[in-house]
Amino acid sequence: MSDPLITFIKERRRSVGLTQKGLADRAGVGLRFVRDLEQGKESLRLDKVNQVLVLFGHRMEPVAFRMEVEDEEG
């Protein structure tokens, strides 16, 4: 299963005809950052992720979810 953020970034970048370098230049981040982002690196700076997302009219923000906790009886 692919990460939704990675899928979103790749699809949007390709749909507007940008290379990774082009996206990096337009977003004001380094090429290495875009590569790391698209490869799913787990530790990325949120401010830089948002610099990329803003080009597509989006941003990362908190989203409520319900965490499932298994009952440990036994």
C-alpha positions in Angstrom: 0.0 0.0 0.0 1.4 3.4 -1.0 1.5 6.4 1.4 -1.3 8.9 0.4 1.1 11.8 0.7 3.7 10.3 -1.6 1.0 9.3 -4.1 -0.5 12.8 -4.0 2.8 14.6 -4.5 3.9 12.4 -7.4 0.6 12.6 -9.2 0.2 16.3 -8.8 3.8 16.9 -9.9 3.4 14.8 -13.0 0.0 16.2 -13.8 1.5 19.7 -14.1 4.5 18.5 -16.0 7.2 19.2 -13.4 10.3 17.2 -12.8 11.5 16.6 -9.3 14.1 19.4 -9.9 11.3 21.7 -11.2 9.2 21.0 -8.2 12.1 21.7 -5.9 12.9 25.0 -7.6 9.3 26.2 -7.5 8.8 25.2 -3.9 12.1 26.6 -2.7 13.4 23.3 -1.3 16.3 21.2 -2.3 16.1 18.4 -4.9 17.3 15.9 -2.3 14.3 16.9 -0.1 11.8 16.2 -3.0 13.5 12.9 -3.7 13.3 11.9 0.0 9.7 13.0 0.2 8.7 10.9 -2.9 10.7 7.9 -1.5 8.8 8.0 1.8 11.6 9.1 4.1 10.1 9.0 7.6 11.8 12.1 9.1 11.1 15.2 7.0 10.6 18.8 8.1 6.9 19.6 8.2 7.5 23.2 7.1 9.2 22.0 3.9 6.5 19.5 3.2 4.0 22.4 3.4 6.2 24.4 1.1 5.7 21.7 -1.5 2.0 21.1 -0.8 1.1 24.8 -1.0 2.0 24.7 -4.7 -1.0 22.4 -5.1 -3.3 24.3 -2.8 -2.9 22.0 0.2 -1.1 21.8 3.5 -0.5 19.2 6.3 -2.7 19.7 9.4 -4.0 17.7 12.3 -6.8 15.4 11.5 -8.9 13.6 14.1 -8.9 9.9 14.2 -9.9 7.1 16.5 -7.0 5.0 17.7 -7.9 1.3 18.0 -6.7 -0.2 21.3 -6.7 -3.9 21.7 -8.1 -5.2 24.9 -5.3 -7.1 26.7 -7.3 -9.6 28.8 -5.8 -12.9 29.6 
